[in-house]
Each structure stands twice: as C-alpha cells, then as structure tokens.
Amino acid sequence: MTQKIAIAIIHGAGTPKENFADEMIKHITDVFAKNLSINNAEQELVFEPVFWSSIFESEQTELWKRLQENSDLNYSRLRQFVIEFLADAIAYQPTALGNQNYDKVHALVATSINKLKEKAGANAPLCIISHSLGSIIASNYFYDLQFKPENMGCETVKCTSNTPIEQCETLTLFYTMGSPMALWSLRYIDFGSPITVPSPLISKFYPNMPGEWLNFYDKDDVLAFPLKEVNEAYQHAVTEDVAVNAGGVLTSWNPLSHLYYDREADVIEPIVDGLVRTWKAINLDKRHNEIKNEAMITSNNKS
C-alpha cells in the first residue's frame, strides 16, 4: 500500500465561494496523474480546502454594504478587494480582549488537518498551498506549533490531537502565492523568523525527504513580495522566490493579478513537481526497503 500525500489549500483575503479550491485541485490532480504515470495516480493526493473566510463573511458583507451606501466611489471592484483584504487582516489579528478570531481561524485549520489525518494517515507528509493572507495564517499556525505553543488558543488546542501530521512533524512542502509576508515581518524585531520547512522532525518518518518552500509572486501584484531578502533567516528558509505572470489579458499587467495564481501553469507545474518528488521519495524508498527485507527473510530461511 502506498503512502498518500495530504494537501491543505488555504485561500487568501476576500470572500471566495466555498468551492474556491475546486479548479486548482483539478489542475494539480490532472498534471500529477500525467507526470507520475501510475494507475489511479489521482488517488495518491488527498485535499482539504480551508474555507476560513466563512468566519468573517457576514460582518464583511455588512461592512461593504455600509461603506458603499450613498457613496460615489471609483474603482468599485478594486476598492472592494482592498477593503476585504484589510478587513480580514484586521479581524484576524489578536486584540486587547484576547485572540478570539485568531483562535477561531487556527481552530479551523487544525480541524482541516485532522480531516487530512483521517483520510491520508497520521504520518502522511503534509503539503500546504496558501494564497495571500492565507499564507500569513499558515505561517502563524505552524510557527505556534514549532516555536510558540503557548500562543495557541483554547479552541485550536482542542482541535489538535497528538499525531505527527497534526503536530507539524510531517510538514514537507509549503507553497505561498501572492504573499504579503514581507509586510507582516515589520511587526517583529529584525523582521522576524520564518517557519522551518520541512519540519526538523521529518527525518523520523521519511529520512530522504528534502522538502521545499516556494514563494510565487507577480511583479504587478502590489501585495506580493519576494521573501528570501527579508533577512538571513528567510534566506535560508525559503527555497526559492518564483516570479510568475498571473492572470489573463485584462489582469496580468495590474494589481488584479493577485487573484489569479491558482490557475497559472507556472504555479501549478512546480507544485506538482514537488508532489511527484515527494511521492517517489516516500513510496519508492518504502518499496526498496520492503524488497530488501523480503530478501533478508528469504536468505535467513534458506540458511
């Protein structure tokens, strides 16, 4: 039996539809099946979308309604996106009253990873694909697990069991798209510290697992920045900053490119390459060891 890969997709700021990840999942699955070339390759990937904006959706809709009511505002679509981005970012942050929304969002991430555990196994390698503010959520979530467990809220702790995948021990691949993480680094002295990818404990489960963190950004996306130059820690943590041209004729040359990473071939293909390498590193090594053990048993029986 092969070991499946667990994949969580965390959307960015704004209010996407609940099926926001469907198109990306199809693109990844199709290219993965083509590149791996085994029977039923699509079954080797287990996906779980993290629809965290549902926590803020009703209040955000009401805010936008109030702000545009009786107002003659230009750039309505772009303005709505900016308001949604800022509203989500502000609502997510801990307040003087505690970290209620921070905890609610992270509890949803924890619940999603628990679902991946049920479908892919407690030791499944974990891949995180995150967009925009979703990359900040993912970074904060795994940073708390790796370095600051005291920052985890009560609800998040309740939703996190003591299995390797849920404790971030099998985090293997991290993909950030249109990430404003460089801006968030201003909150910390010397621009802060990134998470460790792959997990320092990955070798307990998969000794030959290199892992990677690819950061995709579009030069026309004013919210996205390269990360390797933030500081020396990010230089070592991020495998590569990958410049792409996201969007179509009407969007690839302007800030609206921020919304279109999930359908860009220059994003999908490197992600699939990482998934294929990971699957082979796990399952081919596993099969090699099984054959080796079978040969040793046969040899011992003959002697």
Beta strands, then each sheet from edge to edge (+ up, - down):
strand 1: 5-10
strand 2: 45-50
strand 3: 126-131
strand 4: 171-177
strand 5: 212-218
strand 6: 240-244
sheet 1: 2+ 1+ 3+ 4+ 5+ 6+
end
